[in-house]
Amino acid sequence: MTTAALDIPLSDQKSSSAAGIALTLLLPIALVNAIGFILPVLNLARMSFNEALPGGGIAEAFTAANWTGLLEDGFYIELITNSIVVSLGITLATLLVSYPIALYLHRASGAWRTFLTVLVISPLLTSAVVRTYGWIALLAEQGPVANVIASMGFEPPRMMFNTTGVVIGLTEILMPYMILSLMAGFGRLDPKVEEAARTLGAPPFRTFWRVILPLTLPGIALGCLLCFVLAISSFITPKLMGGGRVFLLATEIYDQAIVTLNWPLAATLSMLVLVIFGAALAVYSRILHVIEG
Amino acid sequence: MEEKPTSWFMRIAVTILFLFLLAPVLLVFPISFSGDQILAFPPSSWSLRWYEALLGNNVMMSAFLTSLGLATVVTVLSLIIAIPASYAIVRLKVTGSEFLFNLFTAPLLLPTIVLGLAILIIFASMGLLATFTGLVIGHLVITLPYALRVLSVSLGNLNLACEEAASSLGAKPLAVFGKVTLPMMAPGIVAATALCFLVSFDEVVITLFLTGPRMTTLPVELFHHVESQADPLVASVSVLLILMTLAVVMIVDRTMGLTRAFVK
């Protein structure tokens, strides 16, 4: 929100009738927000303290059993750790494949830059189901990637219905977010600084390591936060490419809600995702604090 | 050799990474013309059979019509609800307008898997599951933040002088809004319309929780299809969806310029 927009001076509209009009104008959006957002989220938080009965029933209660149950069950401990580790891996992979594109786009100019930026954004306009389907075709047992690996004389690894497939698919799906975040953070990268490093005799790698990389750290931190948060809550790709063999937080929330009908447990897992979000945000602001020091 | 800002090594690397980024989207085009019974690339023969299969698939066709109707209703409602709201927040500056703006755009901060579950539990008790009304409300929760954001920026960037001139010449507030403000907001309204339509048409995670055998949308049906079987049918639907998105984006581009619509 631009504060400039909110700072427009208004002299004669601040009467009580204007306040009444404003309330009327805001009523519909407030109603949708209350029915579709505030009420459901509060109810979800409450649901995580209810008691699940066998067979999909729910008993009104106020118990922390769902929460303590998660921490005592080895399956859920592994599920949570696995989700965090896989999401961190996806974030790192996304950073590695996005950074060169972002750097190249930052240096490109004119129509070429516009064209490439549109290419980066265009997958965002394509459904995650469609892109995941594309990856299923690419990574299938007799698919093109396996064939290329086989033709080079190697045994193609299994890339579908396991964590490898989920990581490859999600890395590609999250790339546009990472590239856009990196580019937003590249503002401080002045070509003159790189030139200075070069004329002072720094070889390309050292210029990158000592000059370019430190200047782009804020963009990296932002992109990593966004990708981690999106990875840990992503559902479509893990569900379709994991084939029921990869257990992550988001797929477990869905299965508990739709298949097992254990809503209190699904609610608890959802709240857990929000807790992880909060932790990621705290780590991000800590890192930003250190970088900007 | 002198190092250019973009060395040949970097160019090759960037080309390969762009291929990685675009590969899954590009791949659905050839697959949609496959003559095979199962999903394979490259196909062993070419045909239009999967486009024919799509036309004869009643579930997909009715899911498509539901999605089309849903996205249209959601878009129209989003504009009707978000235009007055953005006016109240940006122009009338009600008390705590910044807080209200943050509250109304907050649903975008929540993961869709969490929001979907939250809405499922509430809607189940209201009898709104697998109903058109339920889907409309569920989608509005996601489209309204986009609409409010785009429209507020568009409204905030307008020059107040024209409106002040109109009202000093004696135009009533409603006339000023209808004859001056609204036409000047046109680019923002076009952008909001396109964004709401595409977001609603594509929404799948929240919708998954709200649909049922009685009522389903195209993305949800695609999801279930990919989950249960691997054939080229999804590729032919995907190609049509990509072409539809392209058409919407081109209309926006022709009307106001793409970068102005989505970047600013």
Chai-1 contact restraints between the chains, C-beta under 6 A:
chainA,res_idxA,chainB,res_idxB,connection_type,confidence,min_distance_angstrom,max_distance_angstrom,comment,restraint_id
A,M1,B,F101,contact,1.0,0.0,6.0,A-B,restraint_1
A,T2,B,G156,contact,1.0,0.0,6.0,A-B,restraint_2
A,A5,B,V90,contact,1.0,0.0,6.0,A-B,restraint_3
A,A5,B,G156,contact,1.0,0.0,6.0,A-B,restraint_4
A,A18,B,L92,contact,1.0,0.0,6.0,A-B,restraint_5
A,A22,B,A88,contact,1.0,0.0,6.0,A-B,restraint_6
A,A22,B,L92,contact,1.0,0.0,6.0,A-B,restraint_7
A,A22,B,V94,contact,1.0,0.0,6.0,A-B,restraint_8
A,L25,B,P84,contact,1.0,0.0,6.0,A-B,restraint_9
A,L25,B,A88,contact,1.0,0.0,6.0,A-B,restraint_10
A,L26,B,A85,contact,1.0,0.0,6.0,A-B,restraint_11
A,L26,B,A88,contact,1.0,0.0,6.0,A-B,restraint_12
A,P28,B,I81,contact,1.0,0.0,6.0,A-B,restraint_13
A,I29,B,I81,contact,1.0,0.0,6.0,A-B,restraint_14
A,I29,B,A85,contact,1.0,0.0,6.0,A-B,restraint_15
A,I29,B,F104,contact,1.0,0.0,6.0,A-B,restraint_16
A,V32,B,L140,contact,1.0,0.0,6.0,A-B,restraint_17
A,N33,B,F104,contact,1.0,0.0,6.0,A-B,restraint_18
A,G36,B,I137,contact,1.0,0.0,6.0,A-B,restraint_19
A,G36,B,V141,contact,1.0,0.0,6.0,A-B,restraint_20
A,F37,B,P107,contact,1.0,0.0,6.0,A-B,restraint_21
A,F37,B,V141,contact,1.0,0.0,6.0,A-B,restraint_22
A,L39,B,I122,contact,1.0,0.0,6.0,A-B,restraint_23
A,P40,B,A118,contact,1.0,0.0,6.0,A-B,restraint_24
A,P40,B,I119,contact,1.0,0.0,6.0,A-B,restraint_25
A,P40,B,I122,contact,1.0,0.0,6.0,A-B,restraint_26
A,V41,B,A118,contact,1.0,0.0,6.0,A-B,restraint_27
A,N43,B,I122,contact,1.0,0.0,6.0,A-B,restraint_28
A,L44,B,A118,contact,1.0,0.0,6.0,A-B,restraint_29
A,V97,B,L17,contact,1.0,0.0,6.0,A-B,restraint_30
A,P100,B,A13,contact,1.0,0.0,6.0,A-B,restraint_31
A,P100,B,V14,contact,1.0,0.0,6.0,A-B,restraint_32
A,P100,B,L17,contact,1.0,0.0,6.0,A-B,restraint_33
A,I101,B,V14,contact,1.0,0.0,6.0,A-B,restraint_34
A,I101,B,L17,contact,1.0,0.0,6.0,A-B,restraint_35
A,Y104,B,V14,contact,1.0,0.0,6.0,A-B,restraint_36
A,R107,B,P5,contact,1.0,0.0,6.0,A-B,restraint_37
A,R107,B,T6,contact,1.0,0.0,6.0,A-B,restraint_38
A,P123,B,V25,contact,1.0,0.0,6.0,A-B,restraint_39
A,L125,B,T245,contact,1.0,0.0,6.0,A-B,restraint_40
A,T126,B,V25,contact,1.0,0.0,6.0,A-B,restraint_41
A,S127,B,D202,contact,1.0,0.0,6.0,A-B,restraint_42
A,S127,B,P219,contact,1.0,0.0,6.0,A-B,restraint_43
A,V129,B,P219,contact,1.0,0.0,6.0,A-B,restraint_44
A,V129,B,L222,contact,1.0,0.0,6.0,A-B,restraint_45
A,V129,B,F223,contact,1.0,0.0,6.0,A-B,restraint_46
A,V130,B,S238,contact,1.0,0.0,6.0,A-B,restraint_47
A,R131,B,P24,contact,1.0,0.0,6.0,A-B,restraint_48
A,Y133,B,V226,contact,1.0,0.0,6.0,A-B,restraint_49
A,Y133,B,V234,contact,1.0,0.0,6.0,A-B,restraint_50
A,G134,B,P24,contact,1.0,0.0,6.0,A-B,restraint_51
A,G134,B,L27,contact,1.0,0.0,6.0,A-B,restraint_52
A,G134,B,V28,contact,1.0,0.0,6.0,A-B,restraint_53
A,W135,B,P24,contact,1.0,0.0,6.0,A-B,restraint_54
A,A137,B,L27,contact,1.0,0.0,6.0,A-B,restraint_55
A,A137,B,L39,contact,1.0,0.0,6.0,A-B,restraint_56
A,A137,B,F41,contact,1.0,0.0,6.0,A-B,restraint_57
A,P144,B,F41,contact,1.0,0.0,6.0,A-B,restraint_58
A,M175,B,L21,contact,1.0,0.0,6.0,A-B,restraint_59
A,P204,B,E3,contact,1.0,0.0,6.0,A-B,restraint_60
A,S233,B,P111,contact,1.0,0.0,6.0,A-B,restraint_61
A,S233,B,I113,contact,1.0,0.0,6.0,A-B,restraint_62
A,F235,B,I113,contact,1.0,0.0,6.0,A-B,restraint_63
A,F235,B,V205,contact,1.0,0.0,6.0,A-B,restraint_64
A,L240,B,V226,contact,1.0,0.0,6.0,A-B,restraint_65
A,A250,B,I113,contact,1.0,0.0,6.0,A-B,restraint_66
A,I253,B,I113,contact,1.0,0.0,6.0,A-B,restraint_67
A,A257,B,L117,contact,1.0,0.0,6.0,A-B,restraint_68
A,W263,B,I121,contact,1.0,0.0,6.0,A-B,restraint_69
A,A266,B,L117,contact,1.0,0.0,6.0,A-B,restraint_70
A,S270,B,V114,contact,1.0,0.0,6.0,A-B,restraint_71
A,S270,B,L117,contact,1.0,0.0,6.0,A-B,restraint_72
A,V273,B,P111,contact,1.0,0.0,6.0,A-B,restraint_73
A,V273,B,V114,contact,1.0,0.0,6.0,A-B,restraint_74
